[in-house]
């Protein structure tokens, strides 16, 4: 505390400002102000009385404090310092000043305070070296091991993946089982993790798996478009960990390790028949993990969550995020776009345009340059959904392709080809719905020639095979060149030695 005399001298003799004194003695402005205020209260000026030594000066300035201990400096509780630094706005300078106020007689200087703190950090685990602010980061990853789930009806065994999310400041952890690591399960797990925490952090740090990152790069990874919609909904920033940089996601690595040790290891002798039962058991073990006391820090993950992250998290949005699959599509000549083998109509003026399909569990939205074009109910079977308002009026806006043109094209190849084109039109509710199939049929002449296509259509009509796939198979296997059988055995035979579609899954 020798600098107290220097503070008094510089103030009363050199007439320096408190800020200049702070720079000279390297003590904070707040501490300079405090010492000068205590000196004024005690009636101490400059020069000091000849009989006032350092001990007497300290006693006069701090009459309510005990006499300095002879044993030396008071060592701060470094684990508490580590935790306090996780609060936003808290610095080592501030904590040192509070430490000096609590122990004015035997406190370290600021440089020694920082030196001893760094020495303590060096003795801790490597994962302790990073200081994560409260409410700042969530680390996301999957555990390596999977958990078997047995179907009680068939005995089939499926492996469930384990999703893990860890808050950076408190290490508060979330885990759940999903059937896969695909995009839908990945995003829904994020939603449940945010709801488990009761809010969102500013930053989410996932690993570089395909569901998160379309193109991995150390500096500019390309994010999955659907993943970005989740980030926009919750107002978070997605910063993937750099490839081959485990320190970027050390919290996730440690979280995975702990879940494997304290959750998955305890499940190895248990049997589960449903995913719900597995998640119920994981929830029980996760509760124990979050309440388990730290070995080298005070409290537990839950207590640290209550003290640090809980009040720093961002509020969840009013509406829950629902998974939306985003696909790039091109409008075909029949002014329909395809999503999972079902075709949805768009205005015929957009033929040839590239659009985005946003598909949820109940609807399919078609977007053009962030503008909603149309919405259809989601269908889960092959077929067409056509809005009559999207059809060209009297085909004037869509005169390039008409049923007559396609029939004429087929007629130039041969009468059987024309008849097959007509059959394709007859099978559809609207003629435009058959354009795609007709073009697929007629374009087979580029690979096989007009004569072979005409023969294949003749065989297809005779056998009742009225799909492009059937005609393509006839040509592929050269059945159009096979000699006609004398017993008139049909091609689509059905008997006990022929397996039907029910035999394949």
C-alpha positions in Angstrom: 0.0 0.0 0.0 3.0 2.3 -0.4 1.3 4.0 -3.3 -1.2 5.7 -0.9 1.6 8.1 0.2 2.4 8.8 -3.5 -1.3 9.5 -4.2 -1.4 12.0 -1.4 1.8 13.6 -2.6 0.8 13.9 -6.2 -2.6 15.4 -5.3 -1.6 17.9 -2.7 2.0 18.8 -3.7 2.0 18.2 -7.5 -1.6 19.3 -7.9 -2.3 16.5 -10.4 -5.8 15.4 -11.4 -7.1 12.0 -10.3 -6.8 10.6 -13.8 -3.1 11.7 -14.1 -2.5 10.2 -10.6 -4.1 7.0 -11.8 -1.8 6.8 -14.8 1.3 7.6 -12.7 0.8 5.0 -9.9 -1.1 2.6 -12.1 -4.1 2.4 -9.9 -7.7 2.8 -11.1 -9.4 6.2 -10.9 -12.0 4.8 -8.6 -9.3 3.7 -6.1 -7.6 7.0 -6.2 -10.9 8.8 -5.5 -11.6 6.4 -2.6 -8.2 7.0 -1.0 -8.4 10.8 -1.3 -12.0 10.8 0.1 -10.9 8.7 3.1 -7.9 11.0 3.7 -10.2 14.0 3.6 -12.6 12.3 6.2 -9.6 11.5 8.4 -8.2 15.1 8.1 -5.0 13.9 6.6 -3.2 16.3 4.2 0.3 16.7 2.9 3.0 16.5 4.1 2.3 13.7 6.6 3.2 14.1 10.2 6.7 12.9 11.0 5.5 10.3 13.4 2.9 8.8 10.9 4.4 5.7 9.3 2.7 3.4 6.8 0.9 1.3 9.4 -0.4 4.4 11.1 -1.6 5.9 7.8 -3.5 2.7 6.9 -5.1 2.6 10.3 -6.2 6.2 10.0 -7.6 5.7 6.6 -9.3 2.3 7.3 -10.2 2.4 11.0 -12.9 -0.2 10.5 -10.5 -2.8 9.0 -8.4 -5.2 11.0 -4.6 -4.8 11.2 -2.8 -6.4 8.3 -1.9 -10.0 8.9 1.7 -10.8 9.2 1.3 -14.0 7.2 1.4 -12.0 3.9 -1.0 -11.5 1.0 -4.6 -12.8 0.9 -5.0 -15.2 -2.0 -8.3 -14.7 -3.9 -10.6 -17.6 -4.6 -9.6 -18.1 -8.2 -12.6 -20.4 -9.0 -14.9 -17.6 -8.0 -13.0 -15.1 -10.1 -13.3 -17.6 -13.1 -17.1 -17.7 -12.6 -17.5 -13.9 -12.2 -15.6 -13.2 -15.4 -18.4 -15.0 -17.3 -20.8 -12.2 -16.5 -21.1 -9.6 -19.2 -19.1 -6.5 -18.5 -17.1 -8.0 -15.7 -13.3 -7.5 -16.1 -10.2 -8.5 -14.1 -9.6 -4.9 -13.3 -13.0 -4.6 -11.6 -12.6 -7.8 -9.7 -9.2 -6.7 -8.5 -10.5 -3.4 -7.2 -13.2 -5.2 -5.3 -10.6 -7.6 -3.9 -8.5 -4.6 -2.8 -11.5 -3.0 -1.0 -12.1 -6.3 0.8 -8.4 -6.7 1.8 -6.8 -3.3 1.7 -3.8 -4.2 4.0 -2.6 -7.3 2.2 -3.8 -7.3 -1.4 -1.8 -8.1 -4.5 -1.0 -5.4 -6.9 -2.9 -5.6 -10.2 0.0 -7.1 -12.1 0.5 -9.8 -9.4 -3.2 -10.5 -9.3 -3.3 -11.2 -13.0 0.0 -13.2 -12.8 -1.3 -15.5 -10.1 -4.7 -15.9 -11.9 -3.0 -17.0 -15.1 -0.9 -19.4 -13.1 -4.0 -20.9 -11.6 -5.6 -21.2 -15.0 -2.6 -23.1 -16.3 -3.1 -25.8 -13.7 -6.7 -26.4 -14.7 -8.1 -28.5 -17.5 -7.6 -27.2 -21.0 -11.3 -26.7 -21.4 -11.2 -24.2 -18.5 -8.9 -21.7 -20.4 -11.6 -20.2 -22.5 -13.9 -17.7 -20.7 -17.4 -17.8 -22.1 -19.8 -15.0 -21.2 -23.2 -15.7 -19.9 -25.9 -16.1 -22.5 -23.3 -15.9 -25.3 -22.8 -19.3 -26.8 -24.5 -22.7 -27.2 -22.4 -25.6 -28.5 -24.0 -28.4 -30.5 -22.8 -31.9 -31.5 -23.8 -35.5 -31.7 -22.4 -38.2 -29.4 -20.4 -40.9 -31.1 -22.2 -44.0 -29.7 -25.8 -44.7 -30.7 -28.4 -46.5 -28.6 -30.4 -49.5 -29.9 -34.2 -49.4 -29.9 -36.0 -52.7 -30.5 -39.4 -52.8 -32.3 -41.5 -55.0 -30.1 -43.7 -56.2 -33.0 -40.9 -57.2 -35.5 -37.8 -57.4 -33.4 -36.1 -55.0 -35.7 -33.3 -53.0 -34.1 -32.8 -49.3 -34.9 -29.9 -47.2 -33.7 -30.9 -43.8 -32.2 -28.5 -40.9 -32.5 -27.9 -38.7 -29.4 -28.1 -34.9 -29.8 -26.2 -32.8 -27.3 -26.3 -29.0 -26.6 -24.2 -27.3 -23.9 -24.3 -23.7 -22.7 -20.9 -22.1 -22.7 -20.9 -20.2 -19.4 -22.6 -22.7 -17.1 -22.0 -26.0 -18.9 -25.8 -26.7 -18.5 -26.5 -29.6 -20.8 -29.3 -30.9 -22.9 -29.5 -34.3 -24.6 -32.1 -36.3 -26.5 -32.4 -39.3 -28.9 -33.5 -39.0 -32.5 -33.8 -41.6 -35.2 -31.2 -39.9 -37.4 -28.9 -36.9 -37.9 -30.8 -35.7 -41.0 -31.9 -32.1 -41.3 -35.4 -32.5 -39.9 -34.2 -34.2 -36.7 -31.3 -31.8 -36.4 -33.5 -28.7 -36.5 -36.3 -30.1 -34.3 -33.6 -31.0 -31.7 -32.5 -27.4 -31.7 -36.0 -26.3 -31.0 -36.4 -28.6 -28.1 -33.0 -27.6 -26.7 -33.9 -23.9 -26.8 -37.2 -24.7 -25.0 -35.3 -26.8 -22.4 -33.0 -23.8 -21.7 -35.9 -21.4 -21.7 -34.2 -19.1 -24.2 -31.5 -18.7 -26.8 -27.9 -17.5 -26.7 -26.5 -15.0 -29.1 -24.3 -17.5 -30.9 -24.8 -21.2 -31.8 -21.7 -23.2 -32.6 -22.4 -26.5 -34.4 -20.0 -29.0 -35.8 -19.5 -29.2 -39.6 -22.0 -32.0 -40.3 -24.0 -32.0 -43.5 -27.3 -30.9 -41.9 -25.6 -27.7 -40.8 -23.0 -26.8 -43.4 -23.5 -27.3 -47.1 -19.8 -26.7 -47.9 -17.3 -26.8 -45.1 -14.6 -24.2 -45.1 -12.2 -23.0 -42.5 -13.0 -19.3 -43.1 -16.4 -19.0 -44.9 -18.5 -22.2 -44.5 -21.6 -22.3 -46.6 -24.7 -22.7 -44.3 -27.6 -24.9 -45.1 -30.5 -22.6 -46.3 -33.1 -24.3 -44.1 -30.7 -24.0 -41.1 -30.6 -20.3 -41.7 -34.4 -20.0 -41.5 -34.2 -21.4 -38.0 -31.4 -18.9 -37.1 -33.6 -16.1 -38.4 -36.6 -17.3 -36.5 -34.8 -17.3 -33.2 -32.5 -14.4 -33.9 -29.2 -16.3 -33.3 -26.0 -16.3 -35.2 -24.7 -19.6 -36.5 -20.9 -19.9 -36.4 -19.8 -23.4 -37.3 -16.6 -24.8 -35.7 -13.6 -24.7 -38.1 -12.6 -28.1 -39.6 -9.9 -29.8 -37.6 -10.1 -27.2 -34.8 -11.4 -29.0 -31.7 -10.8 -26.0 -29.5 -13.6 -24.2 -31.3 -16.1 -26.6 -29.8 -14.3 -27.8 -26.7 -17.5 -27.3 -24.7 -19.4 -29.6 -27.0 -16.6 -32.2 -26.9 -16.6 -32.2 -23.1 -20.4 -32.2 -23.1 -20.4 -35.3 -25.3 -17.8 -37.0 -23.1 -19.8 -36.3 -20.0 -23.1 -37.5 -21.5 -21.4 -40.7 -22.8 -20.0 -41.3 -19.3 -22.9 -40.4 -17.1 -25.9 -41.1 -19.3 -25.1 -43.5 -22.2 -22.8 -45.7 -20.1 -25.6 -46.3 -17.7 -28.0 -47.3 -20.5 -25.8 -50.1 -21.8 -27.6 -52.8 -19.7 -31.1 -51.4 -20.4 -33.5 -52.3 -23.2 -35.8 -49.8 -24.9 -38.7 -50.6 -27.2 -39.7 -47.0 -28.2 -37.8 -43.8 -28.8 -40.1 -42.0 -26.2 -39.1 -44.5 -23.5 -35.4 -43.9 -24.3 -35.8 -40.1 -24.1 -37.7 -40.4 -20.8 -34.7 -42.3 -19.3 -32.2 -39.9 -20.8 -34.1 -37.0 -19.2 -33.8 -38.7 -15.8 -30.1 -39.2 -16.1 -29.6 -35.7 -17.5 -31.2 -34.3 -14.4 -28.7 -36.1 -12.3 -25.8 -34.9 -14.5 -26.8 -31.2 -14.3 -27.2 -31.4 -10.5 -23.9 -33.2 -10.0 -21.4 -31.0 -8.1 -18.3 -29.8 -10.0 -15.0 -31.2 -8.9 -12.9 -28.0 -9.1 -15.6 -25.3 -9.1 -18.3 -24.4 -6.6 -21.8 -25.5 -7.3 -23.2 -27.6 -10.2 -24.3 -27.1 -13.7 -27.8 -26.2 -12.6 -26.7 -23.7 -9.9 -24.3 -22.1 -12.4 -27.2 -22.0 -15.0 -29.4 -20.2 -12.4 -26.7 -17.7 -11.5 -25.3 -17.1 -15.0 -27.1 -18.1 -18.2 -30.8 -18.2 -17.1 -31.2 -14.4 -16.9 -28.9 -13.7 -19.8 -30.7 -15.8 -22.4 -32.8 -14.2 -25.1 -36.5 -14.6 -24.9 -38.0 -17.3 -27.1 -40.2 -16.0 -30.0 -44.0 -16.1 -29.6 -44.4 -18.9 -32.1 -42.5 -22.2 -32.2 -40.3 -22.9 -35.2 -41.6 -25.6 -37.5 -39.3 -27.5 -39.8 -39.5 -26.3 -43.4 -37.7 -28.2 -46.1 -36.3 -25.8 -48.8 -35.5 -27.0 -52.3 -34.4 -25.4 -55.5 -36.8 -26.3 -58.4 -37.3 -25.5 -62.0 -40.8 -25.0 -63.5 -41.4 -27.5 -66.2 -43.3 -26.9 -69.4 -46.5 -28.1 -67.7 -46.1 -25.2 -65.2 -45.7 -27.6 -62.3 -42.8 -28.0 -59.9 -41.9 -31.3 -58.3 -41.5 -32.0 -54.6 -41.1 -35.6 -53.5 -42.8 -37.1 -56.5 -45.8 -34.8 -56.3 -46.3 -32.0 -58.7 -47.7 -28.5 -57.7 -48.8 -25.9 -60.2 -47.5 -22.3 -60.4 -48.6 -19.5 -62.8 -47.9 -20.6 -66.3 -45.9 -17.4 -67.0 -43.1 -18.8 -64.8 -42.3 -21.8 -67.1 -38.6 -22.3 -67.1 -37.9 -20.2 -64.0 -36.0 -21.4 -61.0 -37.9 -21.1 -57.8 -37.7 -22.2 -54.1 -40.1 -24.7 -52.6 -40.7 -24.3 -48.8 -42.4 -27.5 -47.7 -43.8 -28.0 -44.1 -45.8 -30.9 -42.7 -49.1 -29.3 -43.9 -48.3 -27.0 -46.8 -46.0 -26.3 -49.8 -45.1 -22.7 -50.5 -43.5 -21.7 -53.8 -41.2 -18.7 -53.5 -39.6 -16.5 -56.2 -37.0 -14.0 -55.0 -38.4 -14.0 -51.4 -41.9 -13.3 -52.8 -44.6 -15.9 -52.1 -46.0 -17.1 -55.4 -48.6 -19.8 -54.4 -49.4 -22.2 -51.6 -50.8 -25.7 -51.9 -51.8 -28.3 -49.2 -49.0 -30.8 -48.7 -49.5 -34.2 -50.4 -47.7 -37.4 -49.5 -48.4 -39.4 -52.6 -47.4 -39.2 -56.2 -49.7 -37.1 -58.4 -50.6 -33.6 -59.4 -52.2 -30.6 -57.6 -53.3 -28.0 -60.1 -54.8 -24.6 -59.4 -57.1 -23.8 -62.4 -56.1 -20.2 -62.0 -52.5 -21.1 -63.0 -53.6 -22.6 -66.3 -53.2 -20.6 -69.5 -56.4 -19.1 -70.9 -57.2 -21.0 -74.0 -53.5 -22.0 -74.2 -52.7 -18.6 -75.7 -50.1 -17.8 -73.1 -48.7 -21.3 -73.5 -49.0 -22.0 -77.2 -45.6 -23.5 -77.6 -46.8 -26.9 -76.2 -50.3 -28.1 -76.8 -51.9 -31.6 -76.8 -52.4 -31.3 -80.6 -48.7 -30.6 -81.1 -47.7 -33.6 -79.0 -50.2 -35.9 -80.8 -48.9 -34.7 -84.2 -45.4 -35.5 -83.0 -46.4 -39.0 -82.0 -48.3 -39.4 -85.3 -45.1 -38.7 -87.3 -43.4 -41.6 -85.5 -46.3 -44.0 -86.0 -50.0 -44.6 -85.1 -49.2 -46.7 -82.0 -47.0 -43.9 -80.6 -49.8 -41.4 -81.2 -52.3 -43.7 -79.5 -49.9 -44.1 -76.5 -49.6 -40.3 -76.3 -53.4 -40.1 -76.3 -53.6 -42.7 -73.5 -51.2 -40.6 -71.4 -53.6 -37.6 -71.9 -56.6 -39.7 -71.0 -55.1 -40.8 -67.7 -54.8 -37.2 -66.4 -57.4 -34.8 -65.1 -55.9 -31.9 -67.1 -54.0 -32.4 -70.4 -51.1 -30.2 -69.2 -50.4 -32.7 -66.4 -49.4 -35.2 -69.1 -47.0 -32.9 -70.9 -44.0 -34.2 -68.9 -44.8 -37.8 -69.6 -45.5 -37.3 -73.3 -42.1 -35.5 -73.8 -40.4 -38.3 -71.9 -42.0 -40.9 -74.2 -41.4 -39.0 -77.5 -37.8 -38.2 -76.6 -37.1 -41.9 -76.5 -36.7 -41.8 -80.3 -33.4 -39.9 -79.8 -31.9 -43.0 -78.2 -33.7 -45.8 -80.0 -35.1 -44.4 -83.2 -38.7 -44.0 -84.5 -39.1 -47.7 -85.6 -38.2 -49.2 -82.3 -40.3 -46.7 -80.3 -43.3 -47.4 -82.5 -42.8 -51.2 -82.0 -42.5 -50.7 -78.2 -45.7 -48.6 -78.1 -47.5 -51.4 -80.0 -46.4 -54.0 -77.5 -47.2 -51.6 -74.6 -50.8 -51.0 -75.9 -51.3 -54.7 -76.4 -50.2 -55.6 -72.9 -51.9 -52.6 -71.2 -48.6 -51.0 -70.2 -49.4 -47.3 -70.3 -46.4 -45.7 -68.6 -43.2 -44.2 -70.0 -41.2 -46.4 -67.6 -42.8 -49.5 -69.2 -42.0 -48.4 -72.7 -38.4 -47.6 -71.7 -38.0 -51.1 -70.2 -39.2 -52.7 -73.4 -36.6 -50.8 -75.4 -33.9 -51.3 -72.8 -34.3 -55.1 -72.8 -34.9 -55.2 -76.6 -38.3 -56.8 -76.2 -39.4 -54.9 -79.2 -37.0 -57.0 -81.3 -38.0 -60.4 -79.8 -39.9 -62.8 -82.1 -43.6 -63.0 -81.4 -44.5 -66.1 -79.4 -47.0 -68.6 -80.8 -48.8 -69.2 -77.5 -49.6 -65.5 -77.1 -48.2 -65.5 -73.6 -48.6 -61.9 -72.2 -45.6 -60.0 -71.0 -47.2 -59.0 -67.7 -47.5 -62.6 -66.4 -48.7 -63.2 -62.9 -48.2 -66.6 -61.2 -46.7 -68.1 -58.0 -43.1 -67.7 -59.1 -43.3 -64.0 -59.8 -42.9 -61.7 -56.8 -45.1 -58.6 -56.8 -44.6 -55.1 -55.4 -45.7 -56.3 -51.9 -42.4 -58.3 -51.6 -40.3 -55.1 -51.7 -40.0 -52.5 -49.0 
